[in-house]
Every structure is written in C-alpha cells, then in structure tokens.
Amino acid sequence: MVAEPMAVVVPLWRSRAPVAFSAVTPVDGVSAPWKVVVFRKGATLAHFVVSNAGSMVSGKDFTFPADLVTAQAGKLA
C-alpha cells in the first residue's frame, strides 16, 4: 500500500480537524485507489473509506463524495 504523505499528523483525540488521505493498493496487478476521511464529533469517531472501480480500470483520479460525509456528520450527536 502506498499512501500520500500527510502534511500534519495529529492524534485525533486532541484534534477537531478532519484527517484525510489517499492510498493505492495493488490488487492482482491493478492499482486500486481509495480515499479516507476520519473525523471526530463530540465523543464519536467516524471514518469513511471510498474506492472507485472505474478508477481501478481507467487509472484516473476520482472525487471524494464530500456531500455524503457532510450529511452523515450532521446526523451524529
């Protein structure tokens, strides 16, 4: 697995800022890209992992569905 370097690594229990990164995992000779967002809201730690099968085939980047994360974060107490 190859991950893009993160600018700042902060323990999540001390941070209110989300942490995001992209990575590529080799699967049967194909590079499988995926993206991760981790955030904390109150005492809840949430993470979203997104992979795109089309990106595995085409090798092109894909957009992380930020609207999905925003909607789900709004539901957390």
VOBA-1610 file (N, C-alpha, C; in pm, whole numbers, padded with zeros to 5 digits, always signed):
BEGIN
Met+00085-00117+00000Met+00000+00000+00000Met+00090+00123+00000Val+00056+00219-00084Val+00132+00343-00092Val+00037+00458-00059Ala+00070+00533+00042Ala-00016+00644+00083Ala+00053+00776+00054Glu-00026+00876+00018Glu+00029+01010+00001Glu+00069+01063+00137Pro+00180+01137+00144Pro+00220+01189+00275Pro+00118+01289+00328Met+00098+01283+00457Met+00005+01376+00521Met+00085+01495+00573Ala+00031+01614+00557Ala+00102+01735+00598Ala+00120+01739+00750Val+00016+01702+00823Val+00023+01709+00969Val-00040+01582+01025Val+00029+01520+01118Val-00028+01404+01187Val-00057+01447+01330Val-00185+01449+01364Val-00229+01494+01496Val-00313+01383+01557Pro-00288+01347+01681Pro-00376+01249+01744Pro-00521+01297+01738Leu-00610+01213+01688Leu-00749+01254+01667Leu-00821+01290+01796Trp-00779+01234+01908Trp-00847+01265+02032Trp-00816+01407+02077Arg-00717+01473+02017Arg-00684+01610+02052Arg-00725+01709+01943Ser-00768+01660+01832Ser-00796+01746+01718Ser-00944+01748+01685Arg-00990+01860+01639Arg-01127+01871+01588Arg-01125+01875+01436Ala-01009+01887+01377Ala-00998+01893+01232Ala-01001+01752+01172Pro-01069+01734+01059Pro-01069+01603+00994Pro-00932+01570+00937Val-00904+01442+00925Val-00781+01394+00863Val-00822+01318+00738Ala-00755+01345+00626Ala-00788+01279+00500Ala-00660+01236+00431Phe-00668+01122+00362Phe-00555+01078+00281Phe-00602+00988+00170Ser-00517+00973+00069Ser-00541+00883-00043Ser-00435+00775-00041Ala-00468+00659-00092Ala-00373+00549-00099Ala-00401+00466-00222Val-00303+00387-00260Val-00319+00294-00372Val-00275+00156-00324Thr-00361+00059-00345Thr-00332-00079-00307Thr-00323-00164-00432Pro-00214-00236-00453Pro-00207-00324-00569Pro-00294-00449-00548Val-00383-00473-00645Val-00472-00589-00638Val-00463-00661-00772Asp-00406-00780-00773Asp-00393-00860-00895Asp-00332-00781-01009Gly-00228-00704-00981Gly-00159-00629-01085Gly-00224-00499-01123Val-00334-00463-01058Val-00405-00338-01086Val-00392-00248-00964Ser-00367-00120-00985Ser-00361-00024-00875Ser-00502+00016-00836Ala-00539-00013-00714Ala-00673+00018-00664Ala-00665+00142-00574Pro-00706+00260-00625Pro-00701+00380-00541Pro-00819+00385-00444Trp-00794+00443-00328Trp-00900+00464-00232Trp-00868+00589-00152Lys-00971+00647-00093Lys-00957+00770-00016Lys-01026+00752+00119Val-00970+00816+00220Val-01021+00801+00357Val-01034+00938+00423Val-01143+00957+00496Val-01161+01074+00581Val-01196+01023+00720Val-01129+01078+00821Val-01156+01043+00961Val-01181+01174+01036Phe-01287+01176+01114Phe-01314+01295+01192Phe-01381+01258+01323Arg-01381+01353+01413Arg-01442+01334+01544Arg-01551+01438+01562Lys-01663+01395+01617Lys-01770+01488+01654Lys-01813+01450+01795Gly-01777+01535+01890Gly-01802+01502+02030Gly-01720+01381+02070Ala-01786+01279+02122Ala-01717+01157+02164Ala-01717+01051+02055Thr-01770+01085+01936Thr-01781+00987+01828Thr-01669+01005+01727Leu-01603+00896+01693Leu-01500+00895+01590Leu-01559+00826+01468Ala-01556+00893+01353Ala-01616+00838+01232Ala-01511+00832+01121His-01525+00733+01034His-01436+00725+00918His-01515+00679+00796Phe-01474+00729+00683Phe-01535+00694+00555Phe-01423+00652+00461Val-01438+00535+00402Val-01341+00482+00307Val-01413+00469+00173Val-01355+00526+00068Val-01418+00524-00063Val-01321+00467-00165Ser-01371+00374-00245Ser-01296+00319-00357Ser-01383+00333-00481Asn-01322+00335-00599Asn-01396+00355-00722Asn-01348+00253-00824Ala-01435+00159-00860Ala-01397+00053-00954Ala-01357+00111-01090Gly-01423+00218-01132Gly-01388+00281-01259Gly-01246+00335-01259Ser-01202+00386-01145Ser-01065+00435-01133Ser-00963+00323-01139Met-01003+00205-01090Met-00912+00090-01097Met-00885+00054-01243Val-00988+00064-01325Val-00976+00027-01466Val-00908+00137-01546Ser-00950+00263-01524Ser-00901+00373-01605Ser-00770+00433-01555Gly-00743+00419-01425Gly-00624+00480-01367Gly-00643+00628-01337Lys-00764+00680-01360Lys-00792+00822-01335Lys-00833+00844-01190Asp-00810+00967-01146Asp-00849+01005-01010Asp-01001+01017-01001Phe-01054+01012-00881Phe-01196+01029-00860Phe-01219+01126-00745Thr-01337+01182-00740Thr-01372+01281-00639Thr-01430+01212-00516Phe-01382+01253-00401Phe-01438+01202-00276Phe-01576+01263-00257Pro-01678+01184-00221Pro-01814+01237-00206Pro-01831+01316-00075Ala-01781+01439-00074Ala-01784+01521+00046Ala-01926+01547+00095Asp-02023+01555+00003Asp-02162+01577+00044Asp-02213+01463+00132Leu-02171+01341+00101Leu-02210+01225+00180Leu-02157+01236+00323Val-02030+01273+00336Val-01969+01287+00467Val-02036+01399+00546Thr-02063+01510+00479Thr-02128+01624+00545Thr-02267+01583+00595Ala-02342+01513+00514Ala-02476+01469+00553Ala-02471+01373+00672Gln-02379+01278+00668Gln-02368+01181+00777Gln-02317+01246+00905Ala-02224+01341+00891Ala-02171+01411+01009Ala-02281+01491+01077Gly-02373+01543+00997Gly-02485+01618+01053Gly-02578+01533+01137Lys-02579+01402+01112Lys-02665+01311+01187Lys-02605+01266+01320Leu-02475+01288+01338Leu-02409+01246+01461Leu-02443+01342+01574Ala-02461+01287+01693Ala-02493+01371+01809Ala-02366+01416+01877
//
